[in-house]
Amino acid sequence: MADSDEGFALDIRSALSGLVGQAVTAAVADGSLPPGCPTEAQIEVPRQPEMGDFSTNVALTLAGAAKRPPRQIAEVVVAHLPASDDLCESVEIAGPGFINFRLSPRWLQGALGEALRQGERYGTSRTHAGQRALVEFVSANPVGPIHIGNARGGPLGDVIASLLAATGYEVRREYYINDAPNNTQLQLFGESIRARYLQALGRSVEFQDNWYQGEYIKDWAEQLQAEKGDAMAHLTGPEGAIEFAYAAYPMARRVLEEDCAALGIHFDVWTQERRLVAEGKVDETVGELRERGAAYESDGALWLRSTDYGDDKDRVLIRRDGRPTYIATDAAYHKDKFERGFDLLIDIWGADHAGHVARTKAAVAALGYDPERLIIIICQMVRLTEGGQTVQLSKRRGQIVSIRDLVQDVGRDAARFLQLTKRPEAHLDFDLELARKQSLENPVYYVQYAHSRICAIYRQARELRFEWEPAAEADLSLLAEPAELALLRKIADYPDFLQSAAESLEPHRLTVWSQEFAQLFHQFYAQCRVLGDDPTLSRARMALVSGAQIVLRSVLGILGVTAPERM
């Protein structure tokens, strides 16, 4: 069992994997298996509970090397397993050669005791203590409110940051503001603000269809006119449009911050692209690429030798007219991140940036950094539905459902949780009707209801003047009913699960796992009377309820979702 004083989590999968590894080593040593058989075993939770608590397919993976049927290999492995009565109640071989483990109730009860001792630290670890991670996400162009279509990266990045922190990383959350003068969207935004500004001065201006149509453009332009009078009316051309965009930037920045705050997201750092340009970091980075021989001139432009680093073709760094491309500024930005001392960089990008992944990693490698230290996650957009119909969104046309509109409609908890129910690379339909429901049909309500039930049990215990603290001193051996053991297994699995979700950077697994956990708690509540006639059994069950609350509060906290006491 882990050292609770250090906050280390229990490690069921590693323990079982270690047993299997010892068995394979012993079998190789006595000639039952051929030399060279790998000793690492993947431990998974079976799809069907009757198959056991955990399972490994190690026999199937060894079949090729051992040149024997998987079931025979499974028999050899099981025969060589070290004694583990405190951990495993039984070990069985199933199907073509799966090895299924059923954990000992004593071990499960001990895991609950560990959860009660560790409290809110339970499940977390110091695996990556001393390492620093930077998670950059949202990073929408500063041209208006964040709408639901591209807001999915917000909860995704925020929860990834929390997962990394749960494994010991020192984490920073960062928003990258794409406001360099060569940004096409910023140019259109500036044109839009200028036109509305001139209209506010009483000038006749034809507003073009490809400009931003939202009412907020008119509001910001009118604010600008009220502050500046006609002092900006002389600014014309592309340069003038950029000046208008920069003048409106404080308004956009304020809205972006408020949008993110509505979703429970707060950034440690806001980095402006134009600052990198103004401070010469882009020129410095391009110069370094030249010095490293990673850039060359051709057809009047400067190119990155990105094919040398895994890209499908070389990319232009500096155009013929001397303007840097996105890859040049992105290279400077990521160099800046590494220079700030981060060991791991996580970028959350929209699907429209998928083509930039290989070239960005190539630029990082060309600058001498390990591209494996940069992980780029592509996030598909959200499709908003209501009544079976898709809600059409367009920031430029002004048809916006902002993230604040969504939070006001369905609440922050539903807005976050439901956006995390699928893998980021999968398309997501956000059902407004489901999100509004205050019933068990709503996944987040279902999970939160489990926590509110726990709080109701506490209130009932206090009304009955039933003393159950300290829960860790209860006789946990009394927890032997199937519903109790099922909940104990899930509590015991939480540290391993949390570590796995953090290592794979998969927040969607938390939403699935939390629903499974809530289901097990609801079943326990229905089948096992917590506060009954036997005070000793009641104390044990109150301890189980306390352990369930520790886990629920932890997983909901990482998801950024509240754990309500009443619903």
Secondary structure by P-SEA (a helix, b strand, c coil): ccccccbbbbbaaaaaaaaaaaaaaaaaaacccccccccbbbbbbbcccccccccccccccccccccccaaaaaaaaaaaccccccccccccccccbbbbbbbbaaaaaaaaaaaaaaccccccccccccbbbbbbccccccccccccccccaaaaaaaaaaaaaaaccbbbbbbbbccccccaaaaaaaaaaaaaaaaaabbbbbbcccccccaaaaaaaaaaaaaccccccccccaaaaaaaaaaaaaaaaaaaaaaaaaacccccbbbbaaaaaaaaaaaaaaaaaaaaccccccccbbbbccccccccbbbbcccccccccaaaaaaaaaaaaaaacccbbbbbbccccccaaaaaaaaaaaaccccccbbbbbbbbbbbbcccccccccccccccccaaaaaaaccccccccccccccccbbbbbbcccccccccccaaaaaaaaaaaaaaaaaaaaaacccccccccccccccccaaaaaaaaaaaaaaaaaaaaaaaccaaaaaaaaaaaaaaaaaaaaccccccccaaaaaaaaaaaaaaaaaaaaaaaaacccccccc
